[in-house]
Every structure is written in structure tokens, then in C-alpha cells.
């Protein structure tokens, strides 16, 4: 009888202590899978593009009314461009671009000389064109670049001496250098701001009279890029 009583008491004590022991063990821990690493996108500049631009052109010399342009007032310009870029290293871009800009308000003239010997120079500068190479450095969607190459001035001019036409020495071919910043703001689209300097040498208007034929151009442009469907993601 005593053994039965002791066994019953022991079972009761064990049953009473089990919930307390379970509580001491604490709640069961749960584990979640770590999020996957997503590498930063690498923007790809390789491919053809076409676009347009607007801006202003300013003559660079004012010795006799800036020679070919006959005024140092800024002129509005608008034009088109097309080119190809090749991203040959993680951060370097090599390209070639052709462009043409139409100029406004270019029918101008300048008078110089002395009483009895009056020269009148007239100029109609219709546009500026260039074919340039460019080298850029890119980080993410932005690229800074330098450019340079061949330039062409689309203009006609004339010179008179006391109302009689005389020959004039000038040229349409020259060179251009410049640089800018371009940014990919959406798939297949990029915008840019750019500066270019055009130099076409000196214009000999008359014995002892010459002027520099050059232009400073500032413009903003928009390009549509082919073969670019978005950023390329690096794989590890």
C-alpha cells in the first residue's frame, strides 16, 4: 500500500514540474533565408544613336565686327546629330559623331575703312557642320567626354570697295574641339550639354584688314540610342 502511495505522489510531482521546465526552454526559434545579393547595374553605351540639339553660337573675335559674322551678338541654332559609341572597357567609351546646326539671323554686314575708301563686308552664315571623334569616361548612367575633328562652315560672303565688288580670301574648312556631359535618363534615351569651338582661320577682307573666323557654340541635345535595352547586370 505504501509503494502505491509513493508512486502516485511521484507521478504527481513529475506532472507538475514538466510545464515549468518547458517554459524555461523558451519559444522555438525560426530562421529565414537571407535575401539574395543584387549587383549594381552596369550601363552599356555601345551602339548607334540619332538625335537633335538647340543652343547658341557666339563669334570669337571682335576686331572689325567679328569678321565673318559681322556681329558679336549670339545667334540661335538648332540641328541634328548621329553617331556610334563603343564601350571598350568598364569605364571608357570611344565614339564618332557627325552633326549639322542651322543658324538664325546671319544676314549681316560690316563697314570699315576711311573716307573715300569704304569697304562693306556682307556675310550669310547658314550653318555649321562637323565630323568628330570623342573619348568619354563613364560612371553609371553619366559620361563626361572630349571631342575634336573636322569642321565645315556653310556660308556665303561678299566684299565691295566704294560700291565695287572685290575678291575675298576665306575658307569653309577648319577644325573643332569641345566636350560635354551626357546622361542616360531612361531606356534608349540620353540627354547632353556640350561646348564646341570652331576655327576656320583668318579672313582677308582687304590689304591690311583681316579677321578671325571662329565660333563658340553651347548647346543641349537629346539622343535616341539603338541596341540598348537597359542596364546590363554583372554576374558573379
C-alpha positions as a Markdown table, in Angstrom:
| # | Residue | x | y | z |
|---|---|---|---|---|
| 1 | Unk | 0.0 | 0.0 | 0.0 |
| 2 | Unk | 2.9 | 2.3 | 0.9 |
| 3 | Unk | 4.6 | 1.6 | -2.5 |
| 4 | Unk | 1.4 | 2.5 | -4.4 |
| 5 | Unk | 1.0 | 5.7 | -2.4 |
| 6 | Unk | 4.6 | 6.7 | -3.0 |
| 7 | Unk | 4.3 | 6.0 | -6.8 |
| 8 | Unk | 1.2 | 8.2 | -7.1 |
| 9 | Unk | 2.9 | 11.1 | -5.3 |
| 10 | Unk | 6.0 | 10.8 | -7.6 |
| 11 | Unk | 3.8 | 10.9 | -10.8 |
| 12 | Unk | 2.0 | 13.9 | -9.4 |
| 13 | Unk | 5.3 | 15.8 | -8.8 |
| 14 | Unk | 6.7 | 15.0 | -12.2 |
| 15 | Unk | 3.4 | 16.1 | -13.9 |
| 16 | Unk | 3.5 | 19.4 | -12.0 |
| 17 | Unk | 7.1 | 20.2 | -12.9 |
| 18 | Unk | 7.0 | 19.4 | -16.7 |
| 19 | Unk | 5.1 | 22.7 | -17.7 |
| 20 | Unk | 7.7 | 24.7 | -15.7 |
| 21 | Unk | 10.6 | 23.0 | -17.4 |
| 22 | Unk | 9.0 | 23.6 | -20.9 |
| 23 | Unk | 8.5 | 27.3 | -20.1 |
| 24 | Unk | 12.2 | 27.5 | -19.2 |
| 25 | Unk | 13.2 | 26.2 | -22.6 |
| 26 | Unk | 11.7 | 29.3 | -24.3 |
| 27 | Unk | 9.9 | 29.6 | -27.6 |
| 28 | Unk | 11.3 | 27.8 | -30.6 |
| 29 | Unk | 13.4 | 29.9 | -32.9 |
| 30 | Unk | 12.6 | 30.3 | -36.6 |
| 31 | Unk | 15.2 | 31.0 | -39.3 |
| 32 | Unk | 14.6 | 32.9 | -42.6 |
| 33 | Unk | 16.6 | 32.8 | -45.8 |
| 34 | Unk | 18.9 | 35.7 | -46.3 |
| 35 | Unk | 17.9 | 38.0 | -49.2 |
| 36 | Unk | 19.8 | 37.4 | -52.5 |
| 37 | Unk | 22.5 | 39.9 | -53.4 |
| 38 | Unk | 21.6 | 42.1 | -56.3 |
| 39 | Unk | 24.7 | 43.7 | -58.0 |
| 40 | Unk | 24.6 | 47.3 | -59.2 |
| 41 | Unk | 23.7 | 47.8 | -62.9 |
| 42 | Unk | 26.4 | 48.5 | -65.5 |
| 43 | Unk | 25.2 | 50.9 | -68.2 |
| 44 | Unk | 26.1 | 49.9 | -71.8 |
| 45 | Unk | 27.0 | 52.8 | -74.1 |
| 46 | Unk | 27.8 | 50.7 | -77.2 |
| 47 | Unk | 25.5 | 51.2 | -80.2 |
| 48 | Unk | 24.2 | 53.7 | -82.8 |
| 49 | Unk | 22.2 | 56.9 | -81.9 |
| 50 | Unk | 20.4 | 59.8 | -83.5 |
| 51 | Unk | 19.2 | 63.0 | -82.0 |
| 52 | Unk | 18.7 | 66.7 | -82.1 |
| 53 | Unk | 20.0 | 69.8 | -80.4 |
| 54 | Unk | 19.4 | 73.5 | -79.8 |
| 55 | Unk | 21.7 | 76.3 | -78.4 |
| 56 | Unk | 23.6 | 79.4 | -79.3 |
| 57 | Unk | 26.6 | 80.5 | -81.3 |
| 58 | Unk | 28.9 | 83.4 | -80.5 |
| 59 | Unk | 31.7 | 84.8 | -82.6 |
| 60 | Unk | 35.1 | 84.7 | -81.1 |
| 61 | Unk | 36.8 | 87.8 | -82.4 |
| 62 | Unk | 35.6 | 91.5 | -82.4 |
| 63 | Unk | 38.4 | 93.3 | -84.1 |
| 64 | Unk | 36.3 | 94.5 | -87.1 |
| 65 | Unk | 32.8 | 93.4 | -86.1 |
| 66 | Unk | 34.0 | 89.8 | -85.7 |
| 67 | Unk | 34.8 | 89.5 | -89.4 |
| 68 | Unk | 32.8 | 86.7 | -91.0 |
| 69 | Unk | 29.9 | 87.0 | -88.6 |
| 70 | Unk | 30.0 | 90.9 | -88.5 |
| 71 | Unk | 28.5 | 90.9 | -85.0 |
| 72 | Unk | 29.3 | 89.6 | -81.6 |
| 73 | Unk | 25.6 | 89.0 | -80.8 |
| 74 | Unk | 24.6 | 85.5 | -80.1 |
| 75 | Unk | 22.8 | 83.5 | -82.8 |
| 76 | Unk | 20.2 | 80.8 | -82.1 |
| 77 | Unk | 21.0 | 77.4 | -83.6 |
| 78 | Unk | 19.2 | 74.1 | -84.0 |
| 79 | Unk | 20.4 | 70.9 | -85.6 |
| 80 | Unk | 20.7 | 67.1 | -85.8 |
| 81 | Unk | 23.4 | 64.6 | -84.9 |
| 82 | Unk | 24.1 | 60.9 | -85.4 |
| 83 | Unk | 26.9 | 58.7 | -84.2 |
| 84 | Unk | 28.2 | 55.4 | -82.8 |
| 85 | Unk | 29.8 | 54.7 | -79.4 |
| 86 | Unk | 31.8 | 51.7 | -78.3 |
| 87 | Unk | 32.4 | 50.9 | -74.6 |
| 88 | Unk | 35.7 | 49.1 | -74.8 |
| 89 | Unk | 36.5 | 49.0 | -71.1 |
| 90 | Unk | 34.4 | 49.1 | -67.9 |
| 91 | Unk | 34.6 | 52.9 | -67.8 |
| 92 | Unk | 35.8 | 54.1 | -71.2 |
| 93 | Unk | 33.8 | 55.0 | -74.3 |
| 94 | Unk | 35.2 | 55.7 | -77.8 |
| 95 | Unk | 32.9 | 57.2 | -80.5 |
| 96 | Unk | 32.4 | 59.1 | -83.7 |
| 97 | Unk | 29.7 | 61.7 | -84.4 |
| 98 | Unk | 28.5 | 63.8 | -87.3 |
| 99 | Unk | 26.3 | 66.8 | -86.9 |
| 100 | Unk | 24.8 | 69.9 | -88.6 |
| 101 | Unk | 23.5 | 73.1 | -87.0 |
| 102 | Unk | 21.3 | 75.7 | -88.7 |
| 103 | Unk | 22.0 | 79.3 | -87.7 |
| 104 | Unk | 19.4 | 82.1 | -87.4 |
| 105 | Unk | 19.8 | 85.8 | -88.1 |
| 106 | Unk | 23.0 | 85.6 | -90.1 |
| 107 | Unk | 22.5 | 88.0 | -93.0 |
| 108 | Unk | 24.8 | 90.8 | -91.7 |
| 109 | Unk | 27.3 | 93.3 | -92.9 |
| 110 | Unk | 30.1 | 95.4 | -91.5 |
| 111 | Unk | 31.6 | 98.7 | -92.9 |
| 112 | Unk | 35.2 | 99.6 | -92.3 |
| 113 | Unk | 38.0 | 101.8 | -93.9 |
| 114 | Unk | 38.4 | 105.5 | -94.2 |
| 115 | Unk | 36.6 | 108.4 | -96.0 |
| 116 | Unk | 36.9 | 107.8 | -99.7 |
| 117 | Unk | 37.9 | 104.2 | -99.2 |
| 118 | Unk | 35.0 | 102.4 | -97.7 |
| 119 | Unk | 34.8 | 98.6 | -97.6 |
| 120 | Unk | 31.5 | 96.8 | -96.9 |
| 121 | Unk | 31.6 | 93.1 | -96.0 |
| 122 | Unk | 28.4 | 91.1 | -96.1 |
| 123 | Unk | 28.0 | 87.6 | -94.8 |
| 124 | Unk | 25.3 | 85.0 | -94.8 |
| 125 | Unk | 26.3 | 82.1 | -92.5 |
| 126 | Unk | 23.7 | 79.4 | -92.8 |
| 127 | Unk | 25.2 | 76.6 | -90.7 |
| 128 | Unk | 28.0 | 74.7 | -89.0 |
| 129 | Unk | 28.9 | 71.1 | -89.5 |
| 130 | Unk | 31.4 | 68.7 | -88.0 |
| 131 | Unk | 32.6 | 65.1 | -88.0 |
| 132 | Unk | 34.4 | 64.4 | -84.8 |
| 133 | Unk | 35.8 | 61.6 | -82.7 |
| 134 | Unk | 35.2 | 61.5 | -79.0 |
| 135 | Unk | 36.6 | 59.8 | -75.9 |
| 136 | Unk | 34.5 | 59.5 | -72.8 |
| 137 | Unk | 34.7 | 58.3 | -69.2 |
| 138 | Unk | 31.5 | 56.9 | -67.7 |
| 139 | Unk | 30.3 | 56.1 | -64.2 |
| 140 | Unk | 26.8 | 54.6 | -64.0 |
| 141 | Unk | 24.4 | 56.5 | -66.3 |
| 142 | Unk | 26.7 | 59.5 | -66.7 |
| 143 | Unk | 29.5 | 60.2 | -69.1 |
| 144 | Unk | 31.9 | 63.1 | -69.5 |
| 145 | Unk | 33.7 | 63.4 | -72.8 |
| 146 | Unk | 36.1 | 65.4 | -75.0 |
| 147 | Unk | 35.7 | 65.6 | -78.8 |
| 148 | Unk | 37.5 | 67.0 | -81.8 |
| 149 | Unk | 37.8 | 66.8 | -85.6 |
| 150 | Unk | 36.8 | 68.3 | -88.9 |
| 151 | Unk | 34.5 | 71.3 | -89.2 |
| 152 | Unk | 32.7 | 73.0 | -92.1 |
| 153 | Unk | 31.1 | 76.5 | -92.3 |
| 154 | Unk | 28.1 | 76.7 | -94.6 |
| 155 | Unk | 28.2 | 80.4 | -95.6 |
| 156 | Unk | 28.4 | 82.9 | -98.5 |
| 157 | Unk | 30.1 | 86.3 | -98.3 |
| 158 | Unk | 30.9 | 89.3 | -100.5 |
| 159 | Unk | 33.1 | 92.4 | -100.3 |
| 160 | Unk | 32.7 | 95.8 | -102.0 |
| 161 | Unk | 35.1 | 98.7 | -102.2 |
| 162 | Unk | 33.3 | 102.0 | -102.8 |
| 163 | Unk | 30.4 | 100.0 | -104.2 |
| 164 | Unk | 32.5 | 97.8 | -106.5 |
| 165 | Unk | 32.8 | 94.1 | -105.8 |
| 166 | Unk | 36.3 | 92.8 | -105.0 |
| 167 | Unk | 37.6 | 89.3 | -104.3 |
| 168 | Unk | 37.8 | 87.9 | -100.8 |
| 169 | Unk | 40.1 | 85.3 | -99.3 |
| 170 | Unk | 38.3 | 82.9 | -96.9 |
| 171 | Unk | 37.8 | 79.2 | -96.4 |
| 172 | Unk | 35.0 | 76.9 | -95.3 |
| 173 | Unk | 37.1 | 74.1 | -93.9 |
| 174 | Unk | 38.5 | 74.1 | -90.4 |
| 175 | Unk | 38.6 | 72.2 | -87.1 |
| 176 | Unk | 36.6 | 71.9 | -84.0 |
| 177 | Unk | 37.3 | 70.8 | -80.4 |
| 178 | Unk | 35.0 | 70.6 | -77.4 |
| 179 | Unk | 33.5 | 68.5 | -74.6 |
| 180 | Unk | 30.4 | 67.8 | -72.7 |
| 181 | Unk | 28.4 | 65.7 | -70.3 |
| 182 | Unk | 25.8 | 63.1 | -71.3 |
| 183 | Unk | 23.3 | 61.2 | -69.1 |
| 184 | Unk | 21.1 | 58.2 | -69.7 |
| 185 | Unk | 17.8 | 59.2 | -68.0 |
| 186 | Unk | 15.6 | 56.4 | -69.5 |
| 187 | Unk | 16.0 | 53.2 | -71.5 |
| 188 | Unk | 17.2 | 54.1 | -75.0 |
| 189 | Unk | 17.3 | 57.9 | -74.2 |
| 190 | Unk | 20.1 | 60.2 | -73.2 |
| 191 | Unk | 20.5 | 64.0 | -72.8 |
| 192 | Unk | 23.6 | 66.1 | -73.1 |
| 193 | Unk | 25.1 | 69.5 | -72.7 |
| 194 | Unk | 28.0 | 70.4 | -74.9 |
| 195 | Unk | 30.5 | 73.1 | -75.8 |
| 196 | Unk | 32.3 | 73.3 | -79.2 |
| 197 | Unk | 34.9 | 75.7 | -80.6 |
| 198 | Unk | 35.0 | 76.1 | -84.4 |
| 199 | Unk | 38.1 | 77.6 | -86.1 |
| 200 | Unk | 38.2 | 78.4 | -89.8 |
| 201 | Unk | 41.4 | 80.5 | -89.9 |
| 202 | Unk | 41.7 | 84.2 | -90.9 |
| 203 | Unk | 39.6 | 86.0 | -93.5 |
| 204 | Unk | 41.5 | 88.6 | -95.6 |
| 205 | Unk | 39.0 | 91.3 | -96.3 |
| 206 | Unk | 41.4 | 93.9 | -97.8 |
| 207 | Unk | 45.1 | 94.8 | -97.7 |
| 208 | Unk | 45.8 | 95.4 | -94.0 |
| 209 | Unk | 42.3 | 94.2 | -92.9 |
| 210 | Unk | 41.8 | 90.6 | -91.7 |
| 211 | Unk | 39.7 | 88.9 | -89.0 |
| 212 | Unk | 39.5 | 85.6 | -87.3 |
| 213 | Unk | 36.7 | 83.4 | -88.5 |
| 214 | Unk | 35.7 | 81.3 | -85.4 |
| 215 | Unk | 32.7 | 80.4 | -83.3 |
| 216 | Unk | 31.9 | 79.4 | -79.8 |
| 217 | Unk | 28.8 | 77.1 | -79.5 |
| 218 | Unk | 26.9 | 76.0 | -76.5 |
| 219 | Unk | 24.0 | 73.5 | -76.9 |
| 220 | Unk | 21.8 | 71.0 | -75.3 |
| 221 | Unk | 20.8 | 67.8 | -77.1 |
| 222 | Unk | 18.7 | 64.7 | -76.9 |
| 223 | Unk | 19.7 | 61.3 | -78.3 |
| 224 | Unk | 17.8 | 58.1 | -79.0 |
| 225 | Unk | 20.1 | 55.1 | -78.6 |
| 226 | Unk | 19.7 | 51.8 | -80.5 |
| 227 | Unk | 20.8 | 48.4 | -79.2 |
| 228 | Unk | 20.4 | 49.5 | -75.6 |
| 229 | Unk | 17.5 | 47.9 | -73.7 |
| 230 | Unk | 18.5 | 48.9 | -70.2 |
| 231 | Unk | 21.4 | 48.4 | -67.8 |
| 232 | Unk | 23.5 | 45.2 | -68.0 |
| 233 | Unk | 23.7 | 43.4 | -64.7 |
| 234 | Unk | 27.0 | 41.9 | -63.7 |
| 235 | Unk | 27.1 | 38.2 | -62.9 |
| 236 | Unk | 29.2 | 36.7 | -60.1 |
